């Protein structure tokens, strides 16, 4: 999941900064919603099963660093 978050964060940055929207919804809200929806589902990767993840929360220190 960390990889997914990293990729979304990396590729979404220009859209978030530019104010891009998807169907009138700010892109930043859209990817956060999609990621949150994906995290609540148990996942299978090969023979490994991963439990659903907890909700995401904002980290002020990481936000300031970004």
N, C-alpha and C positions, 0 to 999 in steps of 0.2 A: 504494500500500500504506500510505503514511503516513496517508492519510485513513481507511482501514479501522482502523488501529491507534488513531487518535484517537477515532473513533466508538465502538469497542469499549471503550476505556479510559473514555470519558466516560459511556456508558450502563451499563457494568458496575460502576462505582464503588459505587453504592448496594447492589447485590447482594453484592459482595465484602465490604463493611463489615457488611452485615446477617447474613452467614453463610449466605446462600441456597445451595441445592444443586440439582443436576439429577440425578435418579436416584441420590441419595445421594452424588454427587461434588461437592465444593465448586465453585461457579461459577467461581472464579478459575482452577482447574485446567482446567475444561472449555473456556473461551474461549482459554486459552493453547494447549491441544492443538489446537483447531480452527484457530487462526491458524498454528501451526507446520505443520500438514498442508497448509494452503493455500499456504504459502510455498515448499514443495518442488516445486510444479508450475509449469511454464512457463505464462504467461498471455498472452492476446491481448486487446488493447483497440483496437477499430477496425482500422487497418492496422498498428499497432505491436505488436511481440512483445516480451515482457519475460521474461528468463531467470528461472529459479528463484532464490529468495533464500536467503541463508545462514541458519543457525539463529539464533534470537533468543538474546540473552544479557542478563542482568540488569545494569543500570547503577546502582551504589550512589548516585551523585550525584543521578540523576533520582528514584530511589526515596526518598531522603531529602527531596527537594524536594516530592514528592507528599504 
